[in-house]
Amino acid sequence: MRNLKDILYKVSIENVVGATDVVVNNIQFDSRKIKENDLFVAQKGVTVDGHLFIDKAIELGAKVVVCENLPEKTTEKITYVQVKDANSALAVMSSNYFDNPSSKLKLVGVTGTNGKTTIATLLYQLFKKAGFKVGLLSTVKILVNDKAYTTLHTTPDSITINSYLKEMVTEEVDFCFMEVSSHGIHQKRTHGLYFEGGIFTNLSHDHLDYHSSFAEYRDVKKSFFDSLPKSAFALSNLDDKNGGVMLQNTKATKRTYALKTMADYRGKVLEKRMSGTLLTVDGVELWTKLIGSFNAYNLLAIVATAELCGLEKQEVLRLVSELESVSGRFQYTVSKTGVTAIVDYAHTPDALKNVLETITDIRTGKEKIITVVGCGGDRDKTKRPKMAKIASQLSNQAIFTSDNPRTEDAQKIIDEMELGVAQENIGKTLAVVDRKQAIKTACKFSETGDIVLVAGKGHEDYQEINGERFHFDDMEVLVECFKQLNK
C-alpha cells in the first residue's frame, strides 16, 4: 500500500479530479485484475484502448483512475488523474510504488536487433562467477540471483520490471542485466529507470510490422541512449553503421567496440571451430567456447561492460574463457553417425546470415548444410522472402516450414517466403508445413559430417497456433530423430 501523492511523484499531471491524499493498494493496467482500492491506468494500447474499461475498473473496486482523457461523467469518491502520456505515467508510478529499486542496484540495459539475450545472459554468468549477486531480465528467463522465473516478453511491462527489481534489492543483488526491446522503449516500459549503462549490439531488419519504417525503429533504439544520464556509460558497436548514431546525443560516457574499425575495445578473430573461437581482445589471446564472429562481437561487449562496471581486466578475460553458450543460441548436438545439428534463435535475415556464414566457415570439407527455417505469423511480413533467399543461397538444402504461425495460415507464410528464392536455388528448396516433419526430413537427408541447422525458435519450448501454445522443442525433436535414425 502506498499514498497516492508518493506514487504520483515526478508524474507529469495535467488535471486532477478528487482527493490525492488517499492510500492505494496496487497499480493495475488490466481492468480484469482490479481489486478493492487499486489504481487503474487506462492506456491506449496497440489494439485496445484502456479508457473503454474505466467503468469496469471502478465496478471492481478501483479507487483511482489515471487516464489521458477524462470521462464525460466522473464518479464521486473516485480520484481521476489526467496525464499526457499514460505509458510514461505508469512507468514512473511503478518505480515510485516499489520505492525506485533501479536506483539501489546497478542496472545495465542491452538493446539492438541481435545479441541482446546472449550478452545479458553471459554478463549474468560472468558477474556471478566474479562473486556478485546478480539479476537478469531476458527473453529466455528472469533470474533473481539463483531464483528463476519464466517470461513472455523481451521487456516486461513497467509494473513487472519494478516488482522484480524490488525483489532483487531485497535479495541484495549488486548488478542486473536487462534486455531492452524497441517495443519496450517505444511503449515507455523502461521510462523512469536508473541505468548504470547501455549497450548497443547492432541494427538490422526486424519489427517493421510494429514500427512504420527502419528509420523509426533506429530512432526508438537511439532514444534509449539519449535518455541515459551523465553518470552512465553508453557502449556501442562501431562496426554497425548505426553504432555512431546511437551515441550522437547521449549525455553518458561514450565507449565503443569493434572487430573491423578503430574503437576503445578491439578484437580480432584468429580461428573458428565447432568447439569454439580463438580471438584477441585488445591484443590478448583468448579461447572461448562460443562460436562465430557474431559471438566475438558479443564477447567484446561483455569484456567492455565488465570493465566499465569496475572489474579488473585480467580477471574479466579469465572469466570470459569459462562462459557457456546460452540456451537456443548456436546450441548443438552430434548424432552417433556424425551429423551435427544446431538450434539457433536466428529469426531475422541478418541473424540467419550470420549463423549460416559461421557454419560455412567452420565446416572442414564438403559437408552439406541443411537448413530448416520458417517465419512467425502476425509479424513483419517483409522479412519472409529475405529469410528464404538467405537460407536457399547459403545452404545445400533449405526446408521451409512453420515457426509460430499464430493466427495466420502456415502454408501462406511459406508461400510468401518462397517468393524470395532465386531461380537457380529453387531446386534445392522444399516446403514441409509441419515443423516436426520438416526436422525429421532434414535428419533423413543428412549423411555423416553434414550439418543440420534448425533456425528461428531457439530456446522456445512451444509452438503458437491459433491462439494456443503447444509444447514444441527443436532440440528435443532433433535428439528424438537421431535416436530413431541410429536404430
Backbone torsions as a table, in degrees:
resi	resn	phi	psi	omega
1	MET	NA	137.9	179.1
2	ARG	-140.2	152.5	175.0
3	ASN	-73.5	138.7	-177.6
4	LEU	-58.0	-38.3	-179.9
5	LYS	-59.4	-39.5	178.4
6	ASP	-68.6	-38.9	-179.8
7	ILE	-65.0	-34.4	-176.0
8	LEU	-85.9	3.9	-179.7
9	TYR	-59.1	126.9	179.7
10	LYS	70.1	9.2	174.7
11	VAL	-82.7	134.0	179.0
12	SER	-78.2	104.0	-173.7
13	ILE	-104.1	135.3	178.9
14	GLU	-100.8	-31.3	-177.6
15	ASN	-163.0	149.3	176.3
16	VAL	-132.4	131.7	174.5
17	VAL	-119.7	114.2	-178.8
18	GLY	109.3	-176.6	-174.5
19	ALA	-83.0	144.9	176.8
20	THR	-104.7	-11.5	-179.9
21	ASP	-88.5	63.1	-179.5
22	VAL	-128.9	158.9	-179.8
23	VAL	-102.7	133.1	-178.0
24	VAL	-111.1	136.2	178.6
25	ASN	-76.4	-60.3	-177.8
26	ASN	-140.5	161.5	174.1
27	ILE	-103.0	133.2	178.1
28	GLN	-137.5	144.2	171.7
29	PHE	-113.2	-4.2	175.7
30	ASP	-106.3	111.6	-174.9
31	SER	-58.8	-26.1	-178.4
32	ARG	-69.2	-19.2	-178.0
33	LYS	-95.8	-0.2	-176.3
34	ILE	-66.1	136.7	173.0
35	LYS	-129.5	177.1	-175.3
36	GLU	-53.7	131.2	176.1
37	ASN	67.0	25.8	175.5
38	ASP	-87.0	166.5	173.8
39	LEU	-107.0	129.0	179.9
40	PHE	-108.5	128.2	177.0
41	VAL	-104.4	118.9	179.8
42	ALA	-91.1	103.2	-179.8
43	GLN	-98.8	146.4	172.4
44	LYS	-88.8	92.7	-176.2
45	GLY	-76.4	179.5	-179.7
46	VAL	-65.8	-39.3	-177.3
47	THR	-116.6	-24.4	-175.8
48	VAL	-130.0	139.1	177.5
49	ASP	-97.7	115.2	-178.0
50	GLY	-61.4	-19.7	178.7
51	HIS	-61.3	-24.5	-179.1
52	LEU	-71.0	-13.5	-174.4
53	PHE	-113.2	14.6	179.6
54	ILE	-61.8	-47.8	-179.6
55	ASP	-61.2	-39.7	179.0
56	LYS	-63.4	-41.8	179.5
57	ALA	-62.7	-41.0	179.5
58	ILE	-66.0	-40.9	177.3
59	GLU	-57.9	-36.0	-177.5
60	LEU	-83.0	-5.6	174.2
61	GLY	119.7	6.9	179.7
62	ALA	-61.2	133.9	179.0
63	LYS	-97.9	-28.4	-177.7
64	VAL	-130.0	137.6	175.9
65	VAL	-121.2	124.1	174.8
66	VAL	-107.7	124.8	-173.4
67	CYS	-150.5	164.4	176.9
68	GLU	-87.6	-32.6	179.2
69	ASN	-121.7	120.0	178.7
70	LEU	-67.5	140.4	176.5
71	PRO	-62.5	153.4	178.1
72	GLU	-61.5	-37.4	177.9
73	LYS	-117.8	124.8	177.3
74	THR	-99.2	155.0	-177.4
75	THR	-102.3	133.2	179.2
76	GLU	-61.6	145.2	-179.7
77	LYS	75.2	0.8	174.0
78	ILE	-104.4	134.8	176.5
79	THR	-94.2	127.7	178.0
80	TYR	-111.0	127.5	178.1
81	VAL	-117.7	115.1	-179.8
82	GLN	-92.4	128.2	179.8
83	VAL	-126.4	160.5	179.9
84	LYS	-75.2	-39.4	-176.1
85	ASP	-133.8	106.8	-177.0
86	ALA	-66.8	-31.8	179.0
87	ASN	-64.0	-47.2	178.6
88	SER	-63.9	-42.0	-180.0
89	ALA	-60.8	-43.5	179.3
90	LEU	-60.4	-42.5	-178.8
91	ALA	-62.7	-46.7	-179.2
92	VAL	-66.6	-43.9	179.8
93	MET	-63.6	-37.6	179.1
94	SER	-63.8	-43.2	177.5
95	SER	-61.4	-45.4	-179.9
96	ASN	-63.4	-42.9	-177.5
97	TYR	-59.6	-39.7	-178.8
98	PHE	-94.5	16.4	174.7
99	ASP	66.5	40.5	174.8
100	ASN	46.0	61.7	-176.0
101	PRO	-64.0	-28.9	-177.6
102	SER	-65.0	-19.6	178.6
103	SER	-83.0	-5.8	-174.6
104	LYS	-109.8	8.1	171.8
105	LEU	-146.9	176.6	179.2
106	LYS	-99.8	109.3	-176.4
107	LEU	-102.1	125.4	179.3
108	VAL	-119.2	125.5	-179.5
109	GLY	-101.1	140.1	179.1
110	VAL	-118.7	122.4	179.8
111	THR	-132.7	160.4	-175.7
112	GLY	142.9	174.8	-179.0
113	THR	-76.8	-51.6	-177.6
114	ASN	-121.2	150.9	174.1
115	GLY	97.5	-7.4	-176.1
116	LYS	-60.4	-49.6	-176.6
117	THR	-64.1	-45.5	-178.8
118	THR	-60.5	-47.9	-177.6
119	ILE	-64.5	-48.7	-178.4
120	ALA	-61.7	-44.3	-177.6
121	THR	-68.3	-41.4	-179.8
122	LEU	-71.7	-30.5	173.4
123	LEU	-64.9	-40.8	175.4
124	TYR	-57.8	-49.0	179.7
125	GLN	-58.1	-48.3	-175.4
126	LEU	-63.0	-48.2	-177.8
127	PHE	-67.9	-30.7	175.4
128	LYS	-65.1	-44.5	178.1
129	LYS	-63.6	-28.6	-179.5
130	ALA	-79.8	-2.9	174.7
131	GLY	99.3	8.5	-180.0
132	PHE	-91.2	158.0	166.9
133	LYS	-86.1	129.2	-168.8
134	VAL	-132.9	149.0	175.0
135	GLY	-120.1	156.6	179.7
136	LEU	-140.8	130.5	172.7
137	LEU	-120.2	100.9	-173.1
138	SER	-137.7	174.4	176.9
139	THR	-63.1	-38.6	-174.7
140	VAL	-76.5	-47.3	-178.6
141	LYS	-162.8	166.8	172.1
142	ILE	-111.4	129.7	-179.5
143	LEU	-123.7	128.7	172.7
144	VAL	-112.0	94.4	-169.9
145	ASN	57.9	-107.3	-178.5
146	ASP	-100.4	-6.0	-176.6
147	LYS	-88.2	126.7	-175.1
148	ALA	-106.4	143.3	174.9
149	TYR	-131.2	147.9	175.9
150	THR	-81.0	158.8	-179.1
151	THR	-140.4	152.4	-179.3
152	LEU	-110.0	-19.7	-176.2
153	HIS	-125.8	150.1	176.7
154	THR	-59.2	-50.1	175.2
155	THR	-118.6	111.4	-177.9
156	PRO	-65.4	175.1	176.1
157	ASP	-69.0	164.2	-174.5
158	SER	-59.0	-39.4	-179.4
159	ILE	-64.9	-45.9	179.8
160	THR	-62.6	-45.7	179.0
161	ILE	-55.2	-52.1	-176.0
162	ASN	-69.4	-30.3	177.9
163	SER	-67.2	-40.3	177.5
164	TYR	-70.2	-39.4	177.5
165	LEU	-62.6	-37.9	176.6
166	LYS	-61.3	-43.1	178.5
167	GLU	-63.6	-38.5	178.3
168	MET	-63.0	-41.2	178.6
169	VAL	-62.9	-43.0	178.0
170	THR	-60.2	-36.7	179.8
171	GLU	-86.1	8.1	176.7
172	GLU	60.6	38.8	176.4
173	VAL	-68.2	137.5	-179.1
174	ASP	-88.0	-46.2	-176.5
175	PHE	-128.4	144.8	171.7
176	CYS	-129.7	131.8	178.6
177	PHE	-111.3	130.0	-167.7
178	MET	-133.5	129.5	171.1
179	GLU	-73.7	133.7	179.8
180	VAL	-120.8	107.2	-177.5
181	SER	-86.3	162.5	177.6
182	SER	-65.3	-35.5	176.2
183	HIS	-61.0	-45.6	-179.0
184	GLY	-61.7	-40.8	178.7
185	ILE	-67.1	-48.7	-175.8
186	HIS	-62.2	-36.8	-179.6
187	GLN	-90.1	12.3	173.3
188	LYS	61.7	25.7	-178.7
189	ARG	-67.4	-25.5	-179.4
190	THR	-98.1	2.3	-179.5
191	HIS	-63.0	137.0	177.5
192	GLY	86.5	-3.6	176.7
193	LEU	-83.8	148.9	177.6
194	TYR	-97.8	110.5	-178.4
195	PHE	-99.7	134.6	173.8
196	GLU	-76.1	-29.8	180.0
197	GLY	-171.8	166.5	178.1
198	GLY	-135.2	143.8	-178.9
199	ILE	-121.2	131.7	173.8
200	PHE	-107.7	125.6	-178.0
201	THR	-91.7	-60.0	-176.8
202	ASN	-174.4	171.4	178.9
203	LEU	-140.5	123.4	176.6
204	SER	-146.5	-176.2	-172.5
205	HIS	-60.7	116.2	174.8
206	ASP	-171.1	154.7	172.2
207	HIS	59.3	26.3	178.4
208	LEU	-79.2	1.2	168.8
209	ASP	-76.9	-25.0	-177.2
210	TYR	-100.3	-48.8	179.9
211	HIS	-87.0	144.2	-174.7
212	SER	-70.4	-23.0	-179.1
213	SER	-159.9	167.4	177.3
214	PHE	-64.6	-35.7	179.3
215	ALA	-61.5	-41.3	179.0
216	GLU	-66.9	-42.0	177.5
217	TYR	-56.5	-46.4	178.6
218	ARG	-62.7	-45.5	-176.0
219	ASP	-67.5	-31.5	176.0
220	VAL	-65.1	-44.6	176.5
221	LYS	-59.5	-44.9	-178.2
222	LYS	-60.8	-35.1	-177.5
223	SER	-62.1	-26.7	176.1
224	PHE	-62.6	-43.7	-180.0
225	PHE	-73.7	-34.1	176.7
226	ASP	-59.7	-30.7	-174.4
227	SER	-89.7	-6.9	-179.5
228	LEU	-65.8	141.5	179.7
229	PRO	-76.2	167.4	-180.0
230	LYS	-61.0	-29.7	-177.6
231	SER	-75.6	-11.2	-175.9
232	ALA	-91.3	173.7	171.1
233	PHE	-115.4	149.2	175.8
234	ALA	-122.0	112.6	-176.3
235	LEU	-109.1	126.0	-172.8
236	SER	-133.0	144.3	175.9
237	ASN	-76.9	107.9	-174.7
238	LEU	-78.1	-14.4	176.5
239	ASP	-75.3	-18.9	175.5
240	ASP	-81.9	136.1	-175.3
241	LYS	-63.3	-16.8	177.3
242	ASN	-100.1	3.1	-178.4
243	GLY	-60.6	-42.2	178.7
244	GLY	-70.9	-33.0	-179.6
245	VAL	-61.0	-40.4	-177.5
246	MET	-59.5	-28.8	-174.5
247	LEU	-95.0	-4.5	-170.9
248	GLN	-55.1	-46.6	-172.3
249	ASN	-115.5	9.5	-177.5
250	THR	-74.3	146.1	176.2
251	LYS	-89.7	-10.8	-177.3
252	ALA	-72.9	164.7	175.2
253	THR	-67.6	124.9	-174.6
254	LYS	-89.9	129.8	175.2
255	ARG	-138.9	149.2	-175.2
256	THR	-131.0	158.4	173.6
257	TYR	-139.8	153.2	-176.9
258	ALA	-167.4	157.7	171.5
259	LEU	-103.3	-26.4	-171.3
260	LYS	-110.0	-24.8	-175.1
261	THR	-121.9	166.9	177.4
262	MET	-65.7	132.8	-178.9
263	ALA	-155.9	171.4	179.4
264	ASP	-65.9	-34.0	178.5
265	TYR	-124.1	115.2	-174.8
266	ARG	-109.3	146.3	176.0
267	GLY	-138.5	159.5	176.3
268	LYS	-147.8	127.0	178.6
269	VAL	-81.7	124.3	-179.6
270	LEU	-99.0	-35.5	-175.2
271	GLU	-155.6	138.9	178.5
272	LYS	-121.2	129.6	176.2
273	ARG	-137.0	167.8	175.4
274	MET	-68.0	-22.9	-179.7
275	SER	-86.9	-10.5	179.4
276	GLY	156.7	-165.1	-175.7
277	THR	-136.1	136.7	172.5
278	LEU	-102.2	126.0	-179.5
279	LEU	-146.1	167.5	171.6
280	THR	-109.8	143.0	174.2
281	VAL	-123.0	111.9	-175.2
282	ASP	50.6	42.6	174.8
283	GLY	86.5	-7.4	-179.4
284	VAL	-98.7	126.5	179.9
285	GLU	-70.8	141.1	-175.7
286	LEU	-146.6	130.7	173.2
287	TRP	-101.3	131.2	179.3
288	THR	-127.9	148.6	177.1
289	LYS	-75.5	-12.5	179.8
290	LEU	-76.9	150.0	-169.1
291	ILE	-116.2	134.8	169.9
292	GLY	97.2	160.2	-179.1
293	SER	-64.2	-35.2	-179.8
294	PHE	-62.7	-32.2	176.4
295	ASN	-77.4	-23.9	174.0
296	ALA	-63.5	-40.9	175.5
297	TYR	-62.1	-44.4	180.0
298	ASN	-59.8	-42.4	-179.1
299	LEU	-67.0	-38.0	176.1
300	LEU	-59.5	-44.0	179.3
301	ALA	-63.3	-37.6	-179.3
302	ILE	-68.0	-46.3	178.9
303	VAL	-60.3	-47.0	-179.4
304	ALA	-60.8	-45.7	-179.0
305	THR	-62.8	-43.7	-179.9
306	ALA	-60.9	-41.3	177.7
307	GLU	-66.9	-43.1	-179.7
308	LEU	-64.9	-23.7	177.5
309	CYS	-90.5	5.0	172.3
310	GLY	102.7	2.2	179.0
311	LEU	-79.5	151.5	-178.3
312	GLU	-78.6	138.5	-169.1
313	LYS	-59.0	-48.0	-177.5
314	GLN	-62.8	-38.6	177.3
315	GLU	-65.4	-39.4	178.5
316	VAL	-61.7	-47.5	-178.5
317	LEU	-63.4	-36.8	177.5
318	ARG	-64.6	-44.9	-178.7
319	LEU	-68.4	-35.3	179.4
320	VAL	-60.4	-37.8	-178.6
321	SER	-66.2	-16.6	-179.4
322	GLU	-95.5	-6.9	-174.0
323	LEU	-67.6	141.9	179.0
324	GLU	-102.2	152.7	-179.7
325	SER	-65.0	156.4	-177.6
326	VAL	-87.8	144.5	-179.6
327	SER	-52.5	127.3	176.8
328	GLY	78.2	7.8	176.9
329	ARG	-117.0	103.1	-176.0
330	PHE	48.2	47.0	179.0
331	GLN	-89.3	126.9	-174.2
332	TYR	-131.5	160.2	175.2
333	THR	-139.9	153.8	-178.7
334	VAL	-121.6	131.1	-179.5
335	SER	-77.9	166.3	178.5
336	LYS	-63.9	-23.2	179.8
337	THR	-90.9	3.9	174.3
338	GLY	88.3	19.9	174.3
339	VAL	-92.0	130.0	177.7
340	THR	-96.3	127.6	177.3
341	ALA	-115.8	131.5	-177.3
342	ILE	-119.5	132.3	173.5
343	VAL	-109.3	127.6	179.9
344	ASP	-142.5	146.1	-177.0
345	TYR	-73.6	-4.5	-176.0
346	ALA	-42.2	105.2	-178.2
347	HIS	-127.8	13.6	173.6
348	THR	-124.5	156.7	179.1
349	PRO	-54.8	-44.1	-177.3
350	ASP	-65.6	-42.9	179.5
351	ALA	-64.8	-41.9	179.2
352	LEU	-63.7	-41.8	178.3
353	LYS	-61.7	-44.0	179.9
354	ASN	-60.9	-44.5	-178.1
355	VAL	-66.8	-44.8	-179.2
356	LEU	-67.1	-36.7	176.9
357	GLU	-67.5	-36.6	176.9
358	THR	-63.9	-44.2	178.4
359	ILE	-61.4	-42.2	178.5
360	THR	-60.7	-41.1	-178.9
361	ASP	-66.4	-36.0	-173.0
362	ILE	-94.7	-9.3	177.4
363	ARG	-73.3	146.1	-170.2
364	THR	-96.6	-15.8	-177.6
365	GLY	-146.2	-129.0	-177.8
366	LYS	-105.8	29.1	178.9
367	GLU	-58.4	140.5	178.2
368	LYS	-77.0	145.9	171.7
369	ILE	-107.7	118.5	179.5
370	ILE	-113.2	118.6	-174.9
371	THR	-111.3	129.4	173.4
372	VAL	-108.6	122.1	-176.1
373	VAL	-151.8	147.1	174.6
374	GLY	-138.2	-175.3	176.6
375	CYS	-133.4	143.7	-177.5
376	GLY	-69.5	145.9	175.4
377	GLY	-81.2	158.9	179.2
378	ASP	59.3	28.3	179.4
379	ARG	-132.4	-178.4	-176.9
380	ASP	-48.0	108.0	-177.8
381	LYS	-76.9	-22.7	-174.7
382	THR	-69.2	-19.4	-179.3
383	LYS	-87.6	-7.8	-177.2
384	ARG	-60.7	-54.3	178.8
385	PRO	-64.7	-29.0	179.4
386	LYS	-68.4	-41.1	178.4
387	MET	-62.2	-43.9	-179.3
388	ALA	-67.0	-38.3	179.1
389	LYS	-61.1	-47.2	-178.8
390	ILE	-65.3	-45.7	-179.2
391	ALA	-60.2	-42.7	-177.8
392	SER	-74.5	-29.5	178.8
393	GLN	-73.7	-42.0	-170.1
394	LEU	-100.8	7.1	178.4
395	SER	-122.0	156.2	172.5
396	ASN	-79.5	-27.6	176.7
397	GLN	-146.0	127.3	177.4
398	ALA	-115.8	126.7	178.1
399	ILE	-113.1	115.0	-179.4
400	PHE	-90.4	133.8	-174.7
401	THR	-146.4	-171.2	179.1
402	SER	-83.9	152.5	175.4
403	ASP	-111.3	-105.9	165.5
404	ASN	-112.2	91.4	-175.3
405	PRO	-64.5	-21.3	-179.2
406	ARG	53.7	-121.5	-176.1
407	THR	-93.9	1.2	-179.1
408	GLU	-92.0	161.2	175.8
409	ASP	-78.9	122.8	-175.3
410	ALA	-60.2	-39.4	179.9
411	GLN	-64.0	-38.4	179.3
412	LYS	-65.0	-38.4	177.5
413	ILE	-61.8	-43.9	179.2
414	ILE	-63.2	-41.0	178.0
415	ASP	-57.8	-41.3	-179.8
416	GLU	-70.6	-31.9	174.9
417	MET	-64.4	-46.4	-173.5
418	GLU	-62.3	-18.8	178.1
419	LEU	-64.2	-19.8	-178.7
420	GLY	-89.7	-6.3	-176.8
421	VAL	-77.7	127.0	178.3
422	ALA	-67.9	150.8	-176.0
423	GLN	-51.9	-42.5	-175.8
424	GLU	-71.9	-11.2	-178.9
425	ASN	-106.2	-3.1	-177.2
426	ILE	-58.2	-38.0	-177.2
427	GLY	-64.4	-19.6	179.9
428	LYS	-107.0	24.7	175.6
429	THR	-118.8	155.4	-178.7
430	LEU	-148.5	144.7	177.0
431	ALA	-112.7	122.5	175.7
432	VAL	-132.0	103.8	-171.1
433	VAL	-61.1	-45.2	-178.9
434	ASP	-70.6	120.0	-173.6
435	ARG	-63.7	-40.6	179.5
436	LYS	-62.4	-42.9	179.1
437	GLN	-66.4	-35.4	179.1
438	ALA	-64.1	-42.7	179.1
439	ILE	-66.3	-41.9	177.7
440	LYS	-61.1	-41.0	179.1
441	THR	-62.0	-43.3	178.9
442	ALA	-60.9	-42.9	179.6
443	CYS	-64.5	-38.5	179.3
444	LYS	-67.8	-34.2	179.0
445	PHE	-71.0	-23.6	-171.6
446	SER	-77.2	150.6	176.2
447	GLU	-128.0	170.7	-178.5
448	THR	-48.8	128.4	178.3
449	GLY	93.0	-17.7	-178.1
450	ASP	-69.4	161.2	-179.6
451	ILE	-122.4	122.5	177.7
452	VAL	-104.7	121.3	175.9
453	LEU	-106.1	125.8	173.4
454	VAL	-111.8	109.0	-170.0
455	ALA	-111.5	155.6	168.2
456	GLY	113.0	-32.1	-174.5
457	LYS	-115.2	-26.7	172.7
458	GLY	53.4	-115.3	-175.9
459	HIS	-73.5	-14.8	-174.4
460	GLU	-61.4	136.4	179.3
461	ASP	-113.1	31.1	-179.5
462	TYR	-150.1	163.9	169.4
463	GLN	-126.4	132.1	-177.3
464	GLU	-101.5	115.8	-177.1
465	ILE	-133.2	120.5	178.3
466	ASN	50.7	47.5	175.1
467	GLY	81.1	-2.8	179.0
468	GLU	-113.1	147.7	176.3
469	ARG	-107.5	124.4	179.4
470	PHE	-112.8	141.8	-179.7
471	HIS	-60.5	128.2	177.1
472	PHE	-159.2	122.7	-178.7
473	ASP	-129.6	116.0	-176.9
474	ASP	-55.6	-44.5	-177.8
475	MET	-66.3	-39.1	177.4
476	GLU	-59.3	-43.3	-179.2
477	VAL	-65.1	-41.7	179.5
478	LEU	-61.9	-46.9	-179.7
479	VAL	-60.7	-41.5	178.3
480	GLU	-62.9	-43.2	179.3
481	CYS	-61.6	-45.0	-178.8
482	PHE	-63.2	-38.4	178.8
483	LYS	-62.1	-43.4	-178.4
484	GLN	-67.6	-39.9	-178.3
485	LEU	-73.0	-23.9	-179.2
486	ASN	-82.4	-10.0	-178.6
487	LYS	-69.3	NA	NA
